[in-house]
């Protein structure tokens, strides 16, 4: 069994791992912002750009908001919507308390990144309304920069662009994930359809093999029982025919069952082709129906599917002759035309077929012909007997 391919690292991480990654990134961002705010306060120059010196209360408030924003960003996967609300509320406090101070601009960088992380996650979860609400809240938070200093106001465009980009990437990720789910669902549906079609095909193959072989066996068994007390040689010949036909049928059925079990370990017997019609005609003769075979046109190899379907159609038609026509003769005509293959099986029997009742003979032939968009005609002949005519198009057939 081949080794299962390893998914990428991002697919192998569990939710707990992602929370740890968020906490690590948020902790680093919080520490950097904290140190920058303290450093700006420590080296404060009252004449630098005309900003006022922050009071202790303002400094503590900003630092507290930095911690709150960092904690919310680290836990965003546990409660994305609540995280967005906490970040927005913290930014409102920063702008209201220290909007005209340079430390507000330093804290704003962390707030923008935390808000972008939250907006991305909410949009990526695949709820369009929640994503749109997060985008609106983020843009509203960016708009609060207008109430701050000139330096803070100049970063409004950067903040809005970061929020919009995060929302766009999150929405794209949600659509990509939804597309992947649909593709997998479609692939599963195709696999189920192909499996069902393969089962039907194998069931049809089993039906054709068993129906023809058992018809020959039934006729030979009845004949052998009839002559066993009169002609020992003929009885032995009938038993030999039963042995040969049943052995060949077992070989074909074993191959089909091996495919069904999925335990193919070696080469299977080749599928029957039109070249095997001589063998089919011989087995029908053993069942008491002499079959005349005539092949016309430019004989050439055809696609495997066409060859198999043509063989099975003739096989099923001859099976119906053996079982239902009550005649000892039939004729098979195979015509290789340039654009189609024409098959005709006629007999001089009583002009009925199992396919006209509740059997699967003609239905199976119709399925095989329909597979190649061909035509099937089956019915009693005016002068007596029955004819099956199948036309299989040869578009793209090997010449």
Secondary structure by P-SEA (a helix, b strand, c coil): ccccccccccccccaaaaaaaaaaaaaaaaaaaaaaaaaaaaaccccccccccccaaaaaaaaaaaaaaaaaaaaccccaaaaaaaaaaaaaaaaacccccaaaaaaaaaaaaaaaaaaaaaaacccaaaaaaaaaaaaaaaaccccccaaaaaaaaaaaaaaaaaaaaaaaaaaaaaaaaaaaaaaaaaaaaaaaaaaaaaaaaaaaaaaaaaaaaaaaaaaaaaaccccaaaaaaaaaaaaaaaaaaaaaaaaaaaaaaccccccccccccccaaaaaaaaaaaacbbbbbbbbcccccccaaaaaaaaaaaaaaaaaaacccccccbbbbbbbcccbbbbbbbbcccccccccccccaaaaaaaaaaaacbbbbbbbcccbbbbbbbbbbbccccc
